[in-house]
Structure formats: C-alpha cells, structure tokens
Amino acid sequence: MTALPKPHLTIEEYIELEKNSEERFEYFGGEAFSMAGGTPNHVRIARNVCNKLTQKLDDRDCEVFPGDMRVKVPADAPYRYPDLSVVCGEQNYESFQGLEMLVNPVVLVEVLSPSTAAYDLDEKFTAYQSIESFREYLVIAQDRPHVIRYVRQPQGGWLRTDTDGLPNEVTVESLNVTLSLSEIYARVQF
C-alpha cells in the first residue's frame, strides 16, 4: 500500500478519487492508500485461491469475489478491498455515495505483502471483526508456504491456526472446504 501525497482527505474527497480513478484505494486515517500493483506471486496466490474456492463451492449457494469487491467495514468506514471475499446465501449490498459494498461476507482472504503485512494482521483484521457475518480470515504469506487462519469462536474471540509447508492443508470451516497449500501456491516461486 502506498499513500497518496495529500494526507487527511475527507471521506467525500476519497469517494471522488475512487469514482474518478481506474485504480483502487483504501481509506484509512484520512489517507488514501493505493491497492494496485501486486507482485506476480501475490496475483498467483489470489487467483489460485479464488479458482479453487469457486470450484469447490460450485454446487453451493456461495460466491467468491476477487479483490475488486468493496466490503463494508462498520468499524472503519466506509469499506475495504480484501484480496478475496466469500458470501453464502443471500447477498446483501449497500450503496455509499453511489458505490456498492458487500455487507455480509463470511470469509475474507488477504495475501500478505511486505508493505501491508502489519496492517492486514492488526488494524485491518480488527476492523473486519465489526462485520457481523464475518466468520473466518485467511492470511496467506507470499514468500513461503504459510497460511494463518482465524476462526470466530462462539464467545466472540478468534482462534488462530498456522499451517506451514506444501504437503499440508487448511480447512475453511465456515465453508466446509479444504485447500492444500500446494493448490494455494501453484506456480509460486519462492
């Protein structure tokens, strides 16, 4: 993520930037951060996970959205762009100044980059937790075969599980699917 030179944009200024740009930006702390320009490994990982989840959910009432889908984040308005989002059942959307946002994702996925890792694991994850429907968070490293999975617990806390190594698998409980790390990291060069 790279900040634009003009800090402390109002939400209105940010929305105008979004509407008039082909690039995607996230709004955080009064600044707009560019979400474009992922590395080849970042793009491969996001594509692999999107494709595999889409295949595995083909016969269910679930849909996988790539990184262009805006997701409403109540605790950190107006929205964020996860690398992938999954919604099951009825899809709910809200409009914010003419821009559509998905309201009810069940699973969110982020592929870590050196510039966004701390943000994705801390502030962004904390903000995502304000989404009522949100049940599971996958955070995927791109420099080694490593997946962090957080699952919302009945008491409201989050259980973290780390999975390392290509021969291993990650079960996405809320979707009842399993992804092997070899599927996630197909064609990725470390």
Protein Blocks (a to p, Z undefined) as FASTA:
>chain_A
ZZdfbghiafklmmmmmmmpcbdcddeehiacdfehiafklmmmmmmmmmmmmmmmmmpc
cddddfklccddfklcfbdcdfbdcdehjdddddeehiacdfbbfbdcddddfklmmmmm
mmmmmmmmmpmklmbdcdddfkbccdddddddfkopacddddehjkbccddfknopacdf
klmmgoiaZZ
